[in-house]
Amino acid sequence: MIASNPQRFCARDERRPHPYCPVAKTPELPCPWPEGPPGSPGNAVGHQQCAIIRFVSDTATSHDALTRRAERLEYATIGWNIGEAVLTIALGSVAASLALIGFGTVSVVEVFASGVVVWHLRPSHPAEDAARERRALRLTAYAFAVLGTVLAVAAVNDLVSGRRADESFWGIVYLAITAVVMFALAVAKRRTAAQLDSAPLRAEATLTFLDGVLSTSTLVGLALNAYVGWWWADPAAALIVAFAAFGEARENYEASAKR
């Protein structure tokens, strides 16, 4: 009588699942019943079916959890960079520091890149995945290119004009905090991107890492200018970061063309 109506047991209260189908709780997936006594071929087939259901369910749950983690990381990045843009531009205006103003402007670029990744993480039809990933990589490449251009123009202008930035104690403190936050976010994003196998998230993690590098270089540049008089250290470091950004822009654009 039990074997004649297996679905009745599969639909039981989840607190008392049938021992043969402990994870078959998803309505759209069938709950197979082992045909035959334990040890028989039919029984083995039933256990294999239950194992497949368990694997698919666990994989879907893991992917959803990773996607939610990636979204939280991107929202944290967006929130931090919006505050960063407002604060560093304000501090830079008070101290007449183009380095801080330029750093705040760069934060806007990363807000855009993070927004692209959030859009890419949204559910879509499987047939659209390749096109969405290609578009996300291309938009991220544009963000890298804008970042490199802004940094290169500001750095060359500072080196040619010999402009000396006024030191800002609170600007230096904030840049130190930002460097720690950006490096931590970059590591978390890179790990999540590897688990999700997400190229756009991996690329944006690199942009976050470069933001951390830029924070550090701007911090060192302002400190060297304030205490050693090396006014050229900040624009020189910014120029190096600009070249790295151009390289990432090229790599992401080429990757998008191969999708």
Order of alpha helices (4+ residues) and beta strands (2+ residues): alpha-alpha-alpha-alpha-alpha-alpha-alpha
